[in-house]
Amino acid sequence: MKKILVLLMMISGVIHAQELALVKKNNLFGYIGRSGEFLIQPKFSKAKNFSEGLAAVYENGKWGFINTKGDLVIPATFEDVKYFN
């Protein structure tokens, strides 16, 4: 039963991530939802689309990954990144 619950939670996160669109406003990147409102405010100088529930963002000269809530879940310590998978 726990495996099914975890799987459903993961699927829900991926579906939600696919509903976020990367946009640029005033030279900064953020993410909007289907309504067109910002769900993650533009604050990144560089960013990539969500993949597997995470998106790469550029912060303080390094790349890290945020979740669909905008929380930095993998610290920005990388020189270069690809899409998460």
Backbone as CSV, one residue per row, in Angstrom:
resi,resn,N_x,N_y,N_z,CA_x,CA_y,CA_z,C_x,C_y,C_z
1,MET,0.818,-1.196,0.000,0.000,0.000,0.000,0.864,1.263,0.000
2,LYS,1.966,1.241,0.781,2.848,2.412,0.844,3.460,2.703,-0.527
3,LYS,3.815,1.646,-1.260,4.418,1.835,-2.580,3.441,2.527,-3.527
4,ILE,2.180,2.158,-3.455,1.163,2.775,-4.308,0.994,4.243,-3.946
5,LEU,0.970,4.544,-2.663,0.819,5.927,-2.211,2.002,6.780,-2.665
6,VAL,3.211,6.255,-2.509,4.409,6.985,-2.941,4.370,7.207,-4.446
7,LEU,3.985,6.182,-5.207,3.900,6.305,-6.659,2.888,7.376,-7.057
8,LEU,1.736,7.392,-6.418,0.722,8.407,-6.720,1.221,9.811,-6.396
9,MET,1.956,9.960,-5.300,2.504,11.272,-4.937,3.526,11.728,-5.962
10,MET,4.357,10.803,-6.449,5.363,11.156,-7.452,4.697,11.561,-8.764
11,ILE,3.688,10.817,-9.176,2.971,11.138,-10.413,2.312,12.498,-10.300
12,SER,1.732,12.783,-9.143,1.086,14.077,-8.922,2.084,15.220,-9.062
13,GLY,3.289,15.052,-8.511,4.318,16.090,-8.625,4.766,16.316,-10.045
14,VAL,4.908,15.250,-10.818,5.325,15.360,-12.221,4.246,16.050,-13.035
15,ILE,2.997,15.682,-12.822,1.893,16.322,-13.548,1.838,17.802,-13.217
16,HIS,1.991,18.153,-11.947,1.977,19.563,-11.551,3.135,20.313,-12.206
17,ALA,4.314,19.690,-12.243,5.478,20.341,-12.852,5.245,20.617,-14.326
18,GLN,4.526,19.727,-14.999,4.272,19.916,-16.421,3.272,21.037,-16.656
19,GLU,2.596,21.473,-15.624,1.640,22.568,-15.755,2.299,23.921,-15.515
20,LEU,3.587,23.939,-15.217,4.306,25.185,-15.000,5.074,25.545,-16.262
21,ALA,4.935,26.787,-16.683,5.626,27.265,-17.881,6.714,28.256,-17.481
22,LEU,7.867,28.100,-18.064,9.000,28.988,-17.834,8.774,30.286,-18.598
23,VAL,8.874,31.420,-17.904,8.695,32.722,-18.553,9.758,33.705,-18.055
24,LYS,10.025,34.698,-18.889,11.004,35.732,-18.551,10.286,37.061,-18.408
25,LYS,10.538,37.749,-17.302,9.946,39.064,-17.047,11.015,39.957,-16.420
26,ASN,11.223,41.112,-17.017,12.238,42.051,-16.534,13.610,41.389,-16.391
27,ASN,13.957,40.584,-17.385,15.258,39.907,-17.451,15.458,38.803,-16.414
28,LEU,14.393,38.393,-15.724,14.490,37.298,-14.762,13.472,36.217,-15.114
29,PHE,13.799,34.967,-14.768,12.923,33.843,-15.077,12.117,33.409,-13.866
30,GLY,10.868,33.017,-14.149,9.981,32.443,-13.151,9.069,31.451,-13.846
31,TYR,8.049,30.978,-13.146,7.166,29.952,-13.699,5.712,30.336,-13.443
32,ILE,4.894,30.220,-14.483,3.474,30.526,-14.361,2.659,29.244,-14.473
33,GLY,1.454,29.306,-13.906,0.519,28.190,-14.011,-0.434,28.413,-15.165
34,ARG,-1.422,27.545,-15.264,-2.392,27.621,-16.360,-3.179,28.928,-16.368
35,SER,-3.332,29.535,-15.201,-4.094,30.785,-15.110,-3.297,31.979,-15.636
36,GLY,-1.985,31.783,-15.829,-1.139,32.878,-16.282,-0.517,33.651,-15.138
37,GLU,-0.841,33.276,-13.910,-0.264,33.940,-12.740,1.019,33.236,-12.322
38,PHE,1.949,34.014,-11.779,3.210,33.438,-11.335,2.990,32.543,-10.129
39,LEU,3.456,31.303,-10.235,3.460,30.382,-9.105,4.835,30.373,-8.459
40,ILE,5.864,30.666,-9.256,7.221,30.888,-8.758,7.670,32.209,-9.361
41,GLN,7.837,33.198,-8.514,8.145,34.555,-8.972,9.452,34.604,-9.751
42,PRO,9.560,35.513,-10.736,10.805,35.650,-11.497,11.930,36.179,-10.612
43,LYS,12.929,35.345,-10.386,14.066,35.760,-9.559,15.369,35.106,-10.001
44,PHE,15.320,34.355,-11.101,16.496,33.629,-11.565,17.028,34.242,-12.852
45,SER,18.350,34.428,-12.927,18.947,35.004,-14.141,18.938,33.996,-15.291
46,LYS,18.961,32.714,-14.964,18.856,31.636,-15.956,18.015,30.528,-15.329
47,ALA,17.264,29.819,-16.160,16.451,28.708,-15.661,16.097,27.784,-16.817
48,LYS,15.704,26.572,-16.476,15.289,25.590,-17.474,13.910,25.055,-17.109
49,ASN,13.286,24.379,-18.054,11.966,23.799,-17.816,12.039,22.670,-16.800
50,PHE,10.892,22.354,-16.212,10.812,21.250,-15.268,10.965,19.916,-15.982
51,SER,11.633,18.994,-15.308,11.818,17.627,-15.786,11.833,16.735,-14.546
52,GLU,10.947,15.749,-14.504,10.866,14.838,-13.356,10.585,15.594,-12.052
53,GLY,9.846,16.692,-12.137,9.462,17.450,-10.949,10.485,18.454,-10.458
54,LEU,11.608,18.592,-11.172,12.645,19.554,-10.781,13.030,20.424,-11.970
55,ALA,13.453,21.649,-11.680,13.915,22.558,-12.725,15.269,23.128,-12.314
56,ALA,16.173,23.215,-13.276,17.486,23.798,-13.023,17.372,25.317,-13.016
57,VAL,18.000,25.951,-12.019,18.012,27.413,-11.917,19.430,27.877,-11.594
58,TYR,19.747,29.067,-12.063,21.075,29.648,-11.887,21.010,30.662,-10.766
59,GLU,21.817,30.448,-9.741,21.780,31.318,-8.563,23.194,31.506,-8.031
60,ASN,23.613,32.737,-7.870,24.950,33.056,-7.350,26.075,32.417,-8.164
61,GLY,25.904,32.402,-9.491,26.954,31.909,-10.367,27.039,30.409,-10.507
62,LYS,26.088,29.683,-9.946,26.078,28.214,-10.022,24.660,27.723,-10.301
63,TRP,24.560,26.465,-10.760,23.273,25.847,-11.043,22.851,24.936,-9.895
64,GLY,21.540,24.936,-9.619,20.937,24.019,-8.665,19.559,23.645,-9.186
65,PHE,18.758,22.954,-8.369,17.430,22.521,-8.798,16.366,22.914,-7.780
66,ILE,15.225,23.416,-8.291,14.076,23.741,-7.444,12.971,22.714,-7.679
67,ASN,12.073,22.626,-6.689,10.882,21.804,-6.874,9.743,22.694,-7.363
68,THR,8.559,22.133,-7.493,7.427,22.887,-8.046,6.917,23.972,-7.105
69,LYS,7.413,24.003,-5.872,7.049,25.069,-4.934,8.063,26.206,-4.969
70,GLY,9.158,25.992,-5.716,10.200,27.009,-5.809,11.289,26.855,-4.768
71,ASP,11.241,25.769,-3.984,12.259,25.515,-2.968,13.509,24.937,-3.630
72,LEU,14.661,25.438,-3.258,15.928,24.912,-3.765,16.187,23.584,-3.062
73,VAL,16.013,22.472,-3.772,16.132,21.153,-3.158,17.478,20.491,-3.447
74,ILE,18.161,20.931,-4.484,19.544,20.525,-4.748,20.342,21.823,-4.836
75,PRO,21.240,22.046,-3.880,21.950,23.329,-3.803,22.643,23.727,-5.098
76,ALA,22.734,25.032,-5.305,23.381,25.589,-6.501,24.896,25.513,-6.320
77,THR,25.451,24.381,-6.758,26.892,24.149,-6.629,27.518,23.661,-7.928
78,PHE,26.748,23.637,-9.021,27.201,23.033,-10.268,27.542,24.083,-11.321
79,GLU,28.606,23.826,-12.064,29.038,24.702,-13.157,28.101,24.617,-14.352
80,ASP,27.578,23.426,-14.625,26.704,23.187,-15.764,25.753,22.050,-15.414
81,VAL,24.540,22.090,-15.959,23.562,21.035,-15.693,22.769,20.725,-16.959
82,LYS,22.168,19.574,-16.964,21.229,19.150,-18.006,19.877,19.011,-17.325
83,TYR,18.873,18.578,-18.087,17.567,18.333,-17.497,17.672,17.177,-16.507
84,PHE,16.911,17.255,-15.425,16.961,16.227,-14.383,16.237,14.976,-14.847
85,ASN,16.857,13.820,-14.644,16.184,12.538,-14.859,16.932,11.433,-14.165
